[in-house]
Amino acid sequence: MNYKKQILAALAIAVTVSACSTHSTGTRSDNCMQIGCGDGLQFYQHEENSAITLPRRWYGVNGMLPEDFPPGSPQRKRIRELQIEKLRSQGLDAHGRPLSQ
């Protein structure tokens, strides 16, 4: 009797998991109710104001950020120093906030 319950529970889990996986395969359909649900999440890195390039232009030094280097490395420290100098020249503190605040 207990063996039958285990088989039924395993079957129910398998059906549930397979239903979820077929629902989220990314196939385009007419009853898709959200933006991009048929295409999946897409990133357009070539965009001028994308979330990837904008911080590098505003806070980076020659397109590099301190996070590009491993923690404790001399390159990371040097880029951070240059980043702070750049922010100070723009009237900002080391975290990008206005100095007047």
C-alpha positions in Angstrom: 0.0 0.0 0.0 2.8 2.4 0.9 4.6 1.5 -2.3 1.6 2.6 -4.4 1.5 6.0 -2.7 5.2 6.5 -3.5 4.6 5.7 -7.1 1.7 8.1 -7.3 3.6 10.9 -5.6 6.6 10.4 -8.0 4.2 10.4 -11.0 2.5 13.6 -9.8 5.9 15.3 -9.3 7.0 14.2 -12.8 3.9 15.5 -14.4 4.2 18.8 -12.6 7.8 19.3 -13.5 7.2 18.4 -17.2 4.3 20.8 -17.4 6.4 23.6 -16.0 9.3 22.8 -18.4 7.0 22.7 -21.5 5.3 26.0 -20.4 8.6 27.9 -20.1 10.4 26.6 -23.2 10.2 30.0 -24.9 8.0 29.0 -27.8 6.2 31.9 -29.3 2.4 31.7 -29.0 -0.5 34.1 -29.4 -1.6 33.7 -25.8 1.6 35.1 -24.4 0.6 37.8 -21.9 4.0 39.4 -21.1 6.6 41.3 -23.0 9.3 39.1 -24.4 7.9 35.8 -23.1 8.2 34.2 -26.5 11.7 35.4 -27.1 13.3 35.1 -23.7 15.4 37.8 -22.1 17.6 39.6 -24.6 20.5 42.0 -24.1 21.6 44.4 -26.7 25.1 45.3 -25.7 25.6 47.5 -28.7 23.2 50.1 -27.4 24.8 53.4 -26.5 23.0 53.8 -23.1 22.9 50.1 -22.1 23.4 49.0 -18.5 26.7 47.6 -19.5 28.3 50.5 -21.3 26.9 53.5 -19.3 28.6 52.8 -16.0 31.9 52.3 -17.8 31.5 55.7 -19.5 30.4 57.5 -16.4 32.6 55.9 -13.7 35.2 54.0 -15.7 38.8 54.9 -16.7 39.3 54.1 -20.4 36.3 51.8 -20.3 37.6 49.8 -17.3 36.1 49.5 -13.8 37.9 48.3 -10.7 35.6 45.3 -10.6 37.2 44.1 -13.8 40.3 43.0 -11.8 40.6 40.6 -8.9 40.3 41.9 -5.3 43.6 43.1 -3.9 45.4 43.3 -7.2 47.6 46.4 -7.9 45.6 47.1 -11.2 42.3 47.2 -9.2 43.8 49.7 -6.7 45.3 51.9 -9.5 42.0 51.9 -11.5 40.1 52.8 -8.3 42.5 55.7 -7.6 42.0 57.0 -11.1 38.3 56.5 -10.8 38.2 58.6 -7.6 40.3 61.4 -9.3 37.8 61.4 -12.2 34.8 61.6 -9.9 36.5 64.5 -7.9 37.1 66.4 -11.1 33.3 66.1 -11.8 32.4 67.4 -8.3 31.5 64.0 -6.9 32.8 62.1 -4.0 34.4 58.6 -4.2 30.9 57.0 -4.4 29.5 59.2 -7.1 27.5 61.5 -4.9 27.7 65.3 -5.2 30.3 66.9 -2.9 27.8 69.6 -1.8 25.7 67.1 0.1 
